Amino acid sequence: MDRDGPVAVGAKLHSGITDGLPIAKFVETMRQMRRIAPVLLVALIAATTAAGQTPKPRRCTAGVELRTNTSKLAYAAIVKGNQAVVYRRPGRIPFATFGNTNENGYPTVLGIVDAVIGSDCAAHWYRVQLPMRPNGTEGYVRAADLHMGSVTTRVQVDLSAHRLTLYRGDRPILTTTVAVGAPATPTPVGRFYVNQRLRTVDPNGPYGPYAIGVSAFSNVLTGWAQGGPIGIHGTNEPWAIGHSVSNGCIRVDNRVIPRLFALTPAGTPVIISP
């Protein structure tokens, strides 16, 4: 195995660092960003009214799921209290519990898929993406247990082209060549999100100066620390850029990773395609 490996390996990363801000400040920032319910839901309902028609009074059917994300805007959340319980269906069959911080001391971030509304047109539950195995696991969390936030960024990774593109809205603002997983340890494909952003202890080490954690796990290296999470990070092996050589992580040139890190907030969707 090379020194890359999935991100978040023990002492390689600072614990409790959130972009240089204390966790309390991070939580307050997420609170200030909340937009989704009921304002977003009312906007979504209004958008379904045909142009020129008289708007109808707000009237909602309890239990309806409304998609929240678009190509230009996505939503994420952090756990409000000490923990959030995840259910298979709203209020039925709990199967996971997340505290308000993860193993690295970073606030637990969940990607929002859609909102389950009540008859009052407010969100009562959110269907969320989870940073756990197997990749793509989703569940339902009570809206009251989450602080909402929005992002306008999106990361697109094309594995065959060894290319990463960061979008703001529909506009690409950064494109760079990257190293990706080797054939024996491939980078997983799918739709994920940024769940933590970490400054490394050694900027000249195998992870470079910054690591962006992704809610994906290696499908091969199941015995790695913290379950083998995948990340986007710098590298001390610049020759690897443009090749399929990593243990699943996406390596970025150290001259580029600081800008990518600065422009990619937690909650940013990460779409990895073959």
Beta strands, then each sheet from edge to edge (+ up, - down):
strand 1: 65-67
strand 2: 74-79
strand 3: 83-89
strand 4: 92-99
strand 5: 109-117
strand 6: 123-129
strand 7: 138-142
strand 8: 146-151
strand 9: 153-158
strand 10: 163-168
strand 11: 171-181
strand 12: 190-199
strand 13: 210-217
strand 14: 229-233
strand 15: 244-246
strand 16: 250-252
strand 17: 269-273
sheet 1: 1+ 5- 2+ 8-
sheet 2: 1+ 5- 6+ 7-
sheet 3: 3+ 4-
sheet 4: 15+ 11+ 10- 9+ 17+ 12- 13+ 14- 16-
end
